Amino acid sequence: MQQSLATKTVLITGASSGIGEATARLLSEQGHRIVMGARRTDRLQSLADNLNWNGGQVVYQQVDVTKLTDLHKLVELAIQTYGGVDVIVNNAGIMPLSHLNALKIDEWNQMIDVNIKGVLNGIAAVLPVMNEQKSGQIINISSIGGLYVVPTGAVYCATKYAVRAISDGLRQENDNLRVTCVYPGVVESELANTISDPTAATAMKSFRKIALKPEAIARAIAHVINQPSDVDTSEIVVRPTASPA
């Protein structure tokens, strides 16, 4: 195991697959203490067993980010197990793209609940702890869709623009906290599996031909975590080299 310069306790939501899983793996390999949350505990258990077998310090708990109580319980787990919280990676998200006149209102509401309220719940759960200790880092995963809008992505992009606004507002309001908003370009993940609209699903297949591995985003997250405490990488965009946007 590669020991990092400063070992930290890192909470990760949406840790059962994709960017969350890759981030948990990389940070554990670097020596950080990992507290994972997601809905699929079978995957979390398998990942935790694997990482702990290889010398990691990893615990997990079932988390639905739309429930603030679940995020509070995740923070409590971190405090009880490792004595505190240094970093949270608000990674959980969904992406059921569709044209607005398809009127997939339930999907709109799901994106608002997970992509916006889920991030706010993560922030609300850690802020009291971080304010009391006068240190901490909040990393919010937005999307390249938080920088520009595409057809079928109006609501999804709106939620990711919201993550951008929340992150910058949080940064400006807190002198002692580091706040980073990460904008991944297209990445291999299960996000596209939530697309029920046939037109959007077909378009996404073409778009994902140049997709990055989730490990690329994990490395960016590790980079900002491992910076000295007086360095705050406020925003970081990671996109495929071949991406025109």
C-alpha positions as CSV (number, residue, x, y, z in Angstrom):
1,M,0.0,0.0,0.0
2,Q,1.2,3.5,-0.9
3,Q,1.0,5.7,2.2
4,S,-0.1,9.3,1.5
5,L,1.4,12.3,3.1
6,A,-1.6,13.0,5.3
7,T,-4.0,10.1,6.0
8,K,-7.6,11.3,6.0
9,T,-11.0,9.9,6.7
10,V,-13.0,10.2,3.5
11,L,-16.8,9.7,3.1
12,I,-17.9,8.6,-0.4
13,T,-21.6,8.4,-1.6
14,G,-22.5,6.3,-4.6
15,A,-19.5,4.1,-3.8
16,S,-20.9,0.8,-5.1
17,S,-19.9,1.4,-8.7
18,G,-18.3,3.8,-11.3
19,I,-16.5,6.9,-10.0
20,G,-17.4,6.2,-6.4
21,E,-16.0,2.7,-6.4
22,A,-12.8,3.8,-8.3
23,T,-12.3,6.6,-5.9
24,A,-12.7,4.3,-2.9
25,R,-10.1,1.9,-4.3
26,L,-7.6,4.6,-5.2
27,L,-7.8,6.5,-1.9
28,S,-7.7,3.2,0.1
29,E,-4.5,2.3,-1.8
30,Q,-3.1,5.6,-0.8
31,G,-3.7,4.9,2.8
32,H,-6.8,7.0,3.5
33,R,-9.6,5.7,5.8
34,I,-12.7,5.2,3.7
35,V,-16.4,5.3,4.7
36,M,-18.6,4.2,1.9
37,G,-22.3,4.7,1.3
38,A,-24.7,3.5,-1.3
39,R,-28.0,1.7,-1.7
40,R,-26.5,-1.7,-2.8
41,T,-24.8,-3.1,0.3
42,D,-23.9,-6.4,-1.4
43,R,-21.5,-4.4,-3.6
44,L,-20.2,-2.3,-0.8
45,Q,-19.5,-5.4,1.3
46,S,-17.6,-7.1,-1.5
47,L,-15.6,-3.9,-2.2
48,A,-14.8,-3.4,1.5
49,D,-13.7,-7.0,2.0
50,N,-11.4,-6.7,-1.0
51,L,-9.8,-3.4,0.2
52,N,-9.5,-4.5,3.8
53,W,-7.9,-7.8,2.7
54,N,-5.3,-5.7,1.0
55,G,-4.5,-3.6,4.1
56,G,-7.2,-0.9,3.8
57,Q,-9.3,0.7,6.5
58,V,-12.8,0.6,5.0
59,V,-16.3,0.5,6.4
60,Y,-19.6,1.0,4.8
61,Q,-23.3,1.6,5.4
62,Q,-26.4,1.6,3.3
63,V,-27.3,5.1,2.2
64,D,-30.1,6.7,0.2
65,V,-28.8,10.3,-0.3
66,T,-32.3,11.6,-0.6
67,K,-32.7,10.9,3.2
68,L,-30.8,13.3,5.4
69,T,-31.0,10.8,8.3
70,D,-28.9,8.3,6.2
71,L,-26.2,10.9,5.7
72,H,-26.1,11.7,9.4
73,K,-25.7,7.9,10.1
74,L,-22.8,7.8,7.7
75,V,-21.1,10.6,9.5
76,E,-21.8,9.0,12.8
77,L,-20.2,5.8,11.5
78,A,-17.1,7.7,10.5
79,I,-16.8,9.4,13.9
80,Q,-17.4,6.2,15.8
81,T,-14.9,4.2,13.7
82,Y,-12.2,6.7,12.9
83,G,-12.8,9.6,15.2
84,G,-13.9,12.3,12.7
85,V,-14.5,13.3,9.1
86,D,-11.9,15.1,6.9
87,V,-13.5,14.8,3.4
88,I,-16.8,14.0,1.9
89,V,-17.2,13.1,-1.8
90,N,-20.8,13.8,-2.8
91,N,-20.8,11.5,-5.8
92,A,-24.2,9.8,-6.0
93,G,-26.2,10.8,-9.1
94,I,-28.6,9.7,-11.8
95,M,-29.0,10.7,-15.4
96,P,-32.3,9.7,-17.1
97,L,-32.0,11.9,-20.1
98,S,-35.1,12.8,-22.2
99,H,-36.6,15.6,-24.2
100,L,-38.7,17.9,-22.1
101,N,-41.8,17.3,-24.2
102,A,-41.6,13.6,-23.3
103,L,-42.9,14.9,-19.9
104,K,-41.0,12.3,-17.8
105,I,-41.9,14.3,-14.7
106,D,-41.1,11.4,-12.3
107,E,-37.6,11.3,-13.7
108,W,-37.2,15.0,-13.4
109,N,-38.1,14.8,-9.7
110,Q,-35.8,11.9,-9.1
111,M,-32.9,13.9,-10.6
112,I,-33.7,16.8,-8.4
113,D,-33.9,14.6,-5.3
114,V,-30.7,12.7,-5.9
115,N,-28.5,15.2,-7.8
116,I,-29.4,18.3,-5.9
117,K,-31.0,17.3,-2.6
118,G,-28.5,14.4,-2.2
119,V,-25.6,16.9,-2.4
120,L,-27.2,19.3,0.0
121,N,-27.9,16.4,2.4
122,G,-24.3,15.4,2.3
123,I,-23.2,19.0,3.0
124,A,-25.7,19.3,5.8
125,A,-24.5,16.2,7.5
126,V,-20.8,17.1,7.6
127,L,-20.9,20.9,8.0
128,P,-21.4,20.9,11.8
129,V,-18.5,18.6,12.3
130,M,-16.2,20.4,9.9
131,N,-17.2,23.8,11.4
132,E,-16.5,22.6,14.9
133,Q,-13.0,21.3,13.9
134,K,-12.4,24.3,11.7
135,S,-11.2,22.2,8.8
136,G,-12.5,19.8,6.2
137,Q,-13.1,19.3,2.5
138,I,-16.3,18.9,0.5
139,I,-16.0,17.6,-3.0
140,N,-19.1,17.7,-5.1
141,I,-19.3,15.7,-8.4
142,S,-21.1,17.8,-11.0
143,S,-20.7,17.0,-14.7
144,I,-19.5,18.5,-18.0
145,G,-23.3,19.0,-18.2
146,G,-22.9,21.6,-15.4
147,L,-21.0,23.8,-17.9
148,Y,-23.2,23.5,-21.0
149,V,-26.6,22.2,-21.9
150,V,-27.4,19.6,-24.6
151,P,-30.8,18.4,-26.0
152,T,-32.3,15.7,-23.8
153,G,-30.2,17.0,-20.9
154,A,-32.1,20.1,-19.8
155,V,-33.2,18.8,-16.4
156,Y,-30.0,16.8,-15.8
157,C,-27.8,19.7,-16.7
158,A,-29.9,22.0,-14.5
159,T,-29.2,19.7,-11.6
160,K,-25.5,19.8,-12.3
161,Y,-25.5,23.6,-12.7
162,A,-27.1,23.6,-9.3
163,V,-24.2,21.6,-7.9
164,R,-21.8,24.1,-9.4
165,A,-23.7,27.0,-7.7
166,I,-24.0,25.3,-4.4
167,S,-20.3,24.5,-4.4
168,D,-19.2,28.0,-5.2
169,G,-21.6,29.5,-2.6
170,L,-20.3,27.1,0.0
171,R,-16.7,28.0,-0.8
172,Q,-17.4,31.7,-0.5
173,E,-19.1,31.3,2.8
174,N,-16.4,29.3,4.6
175,D,-12.8,30.4,5.2
176,N,-11.8,27.1,6.9
177,L,-13.2,24.6,4.4
178,R,-11.8,23.5,1.1
179,V,-14.6,23.0,-1.6
180,T,-14.1,21.4,-5.0
181,C,-16.6,21.0,-7.8
182,V,-15.5,18.2,-10.2
183,Y,-16.9,18.2,-13.8
184,P,-16.4,14.8,-15.4
185,G,-16.8,14.4,-19.1
186,V,-18.3,11.2,-20.5
187,V,-17.2,8.3,-18.2
188,E,-17.9,4.6,-18.3
189,S,-20.5,4.0,-15.7
190,E,-24.0,2.8,-15.0
191,L,-25.5,6.3,-15.3
192,A,-26.7,5.6,-18.9
193,N,-28.6,2.6,-17.6
194,T,-31.2,5.0,-16.1
195,I,-32.1,6.4,-19.5
196,S,-35.6,5.2,-20.4
197,D,-36.1,7.5,-23.4
198,P,-35.2,5.5,-26.6
199,T,-33.9,8.6,-28.5
200,A,-31.7,9.7,-25.7
201,A,-30.4,6.2,-25.1
202,T,-29.4,5.8,-28.7
203,A,-27.6,9.2,-28.7
204,M,-25.7,8.3,-25.5
205,K,-24.4,5.1,-27.1
206,S,-22.6,7.1,-29.7
207,F,-21.4,9.7,-27.2
208,R,-19.9,7.1,-24.9
209,K,-17.6,5.7,-27.6
210,I,-14.8,7.9,-26.2
211,A,-15.7,7.5,-22.6
212,L,-13.0,7.7,-19.9
213,K,-12.5,5.0,-17.3
214,P,-13.8,6.1,-13.9
215,E,-10.2,5.8,-12.6
216,A,-9.4,9.0,-14.5
217,I,-11.9,10.9,-12.3
218,A,-10.7,9.1,-9.2
219,R,-7.2,10.4,-9.8
220,A,-8.4,13.9,-10.1
221,I,-10.3,13.6,-6.8
222,A,-7.2,12.1,-5.1
223,H,-5.1,15.0,-6.5
224,V,-7.3,17.7,-4.8
225,I,-7.5,15.7,-1.5
226,N,-3.7,15.3,-1.3
227,Q,-2.9,19.0,-1.8
228,P,-1.6,20.9,1.2
229,S,-4.3,22.3,3.5
230,D,-3.8,25.9,2.3
231,V,-4.5,24.8,-1.3
232,D,-8.1,24.7,-2.5
233,T,-8.7,23.4,-6.1
234,S,-12.1,25.0,-6.5
235,E,-12.9,23.4,-9.9
236,I,-11.5,20.7,-12.0
237,V,-12.7,19.5,-15.4
238,V,-11.7,16.1,-16.7
239,R,-12.8,15.2,-20.2
240,P,-11.6,12.8,-22.9
241,T,-8.9,14.2,-25.2
242,A,-11.1,13.5,-28.2
243,S,-14.1,15.3,-26.8
244,P,-15.0,18.4,-28.8
245,A,-17.0,20.0,-26.0
